[in-house]
Amino acid sequence: IGALFVRRLIGGYGIAAYRKYSSGGGYPNISLSTPLPGIPKPLFASVDGQEKYETKITTLENGLKVASQNKFGQFCTVGILVNSGSRHEAKYPSGIAHFLEKLAFSSTAQYGSKDEILLTLEKHGGICDCQTSRDTTMYAVSAEVKGLDTVVSLLSDAVLQPRLLDEELEMTRMAVRFELEDLNMRPDPEPLLTEMIHAAAYRGNTVGLPRFCPAENVDKIDKNVLHSYLRNYYRPERMVLAGVGIEHEQLVESARKYLLDVKPVWGTSSAPNVDLSVAQYTGGIVKMEKDMSDVSLGPTPIPELTHIMIGLESCSYLEDDFIPFAVLNMMMGGGGSFSAGGPGKGMFTRLYLNVLNRHHWMYNATSYHHSYEDSGLLCIHASADPRQVREMVEIITREFIQMGGSAGEMELERAKTQLKSMLMMNLESRPVIFEDVGRQVLSTGKRKLPHELCHLISSVTAGDIKRVTTKMLRSKPAVAALGDLMELPSYEHIQAALSSKDGRLPRTYRLFR
């Protein structure tokens, strides 16, 4: 077999040539840059400057925007993003967005059931998903490029022609009830705390409205309520069809075919009643006394912890200060007390160096930044044993106050480099590029490219960090507390600590401990 392989390999030269060159002598003296005789001239890819305009955007006659970015590969990700989420439910029972997420890709005018949709996608190696956030609903499909026409037709049907049958609504009610139950029982309290901190920061308005359907609304949401909501919010001018990995002209052609003159199943209203409220930051506290001892039973149960999240108002993602806040969030960093170290894990961020490395009894200290079109929230989540809650709160308030000091050159450069690296690594994934294109075009009508964002990150100075922190510390705190709260300081004391010079809580004297 070996001899046969060699004979095939050197077929053109003959065995004598093979012996000649295999002995090590007599190789022709040809440089690697010289073209080989009889071989076609190679064509090399070149950069033609078009990368600056890689995201193409077209607005159709009905107001729908089509945005695309080509990417090498035989698969594409295409989806419809709608400017609709839990923040728009002020005039409706809360939970509609949660219901729509669960009902997505169910039976439509063209497809009799979810199974039919999945089988159609399977022919093109496709998968589908729907996600809702406080301000956006996203229907997405990843499939082979050859199936683009089918994919856009299916998306149009799923978004504009759902049947919303009684049995589907009943199944959704069951799914929502299960998710609410799971939310209260899971060991990771982060989703629940995020919900609570938003409710505290924006009490009763816009992004403070519940993202998960409250238990008392599960039976109130029916087909009529959903149609009334969809009539106002699922309109072409509030939508973007985004695609990654396809030619722009092809996507525009499919959009004209399936999304231009389509009448939604709920009909159209000439004067939509859209909630245009601007987020009003209120600050405040939301507490949930909860016995956490039964959260994780087993041979090695997770210790009973109390979780605290403290947040302050930052800024909208449309403001110039958004980038300095993103760098500040990166500089604070943090994570769990158990983390296998290594490059890029953020072990040199402030919440590791100042908090987790110094206070071994703290289980978690992590910084989060939530940003919306009209406001934002920078918060720190910390967890520890219930007996040490007061000390934990003081450690966090001190970290907030120290943000207003001058940032060291090394830590600032590290935070900027880490932010750029995370941005670029995430944007290597096709679904992430899709979401980035869709969200940016939906909110601003255009897309800032990665190299523009990297330039903005590089130009952040220590002065910018100090300026945005000073502005942030003027706002009232938002506090979320979950677990055994016997030792939790009062809201007034937390507010006083964040207004002081050193972040210390006012001293309290008790006769009995």
Secondary structure as UniProt FT lines:
FT   HELIX           2..9
FT   TURN            10..13
FT   HELIX           14..22
FT   TURN            23..24
FT   TURN            32..33
FT   TURN            37..38
FT   HELIX           50..53
FT   STRAND          55..59
FT   TURN            61..62
FT   STRAND          65..69
FT   STRAND          75..82
FT   HELIX           86..88
FT   TURN            90..91
FT   TURN            94..95
FT   HELIX           96..103
FT   TURN            104..105
FT   HELIX           114..122
FT   TURN            123..125
FT   STRAND          127..132
FT   STRAND          137..144
FT   HELIX           145..147
FT   HELIX           148..160
FT   HELIX           166..185
FT   HELIX           190..201
FT   TURN            202..204
FT   HELIX           206..208
FT   HELIX           215..217
FT   TURN            218..220
FT   HELIX           223..233
FT   HELIX           236..238
FT   STRAND          239..244
FT   HELIX           248..259
FT   TURN            265..266
FT   STRAND          284..289
FT   HELIX           292..294
FT   STRAND          306..313
FT   TURN            317..318
FT   TURN            320..321
FT   HELIX           322..332
FT   STRAND          334..336
FT   TURN            343..344
FT   TURN            347..348
FT   HELIX           351..356
FT   TURN            357..358
FT   TURN            360..361
FT   STRAND          362..371
FT   STRAND          376..384
FT   HELIX           386..388
FT   HELIX           389..403
FT   HELIX           409..426
FT   TURN            427..428
FT   HELIX           430..444
FT   HELIX           450..458
FT   HELIX           462..472
FT   TURN            473..474
FT   STRAND          478..483
FT   TURN            486..487
FT   HELIX           491..499
//
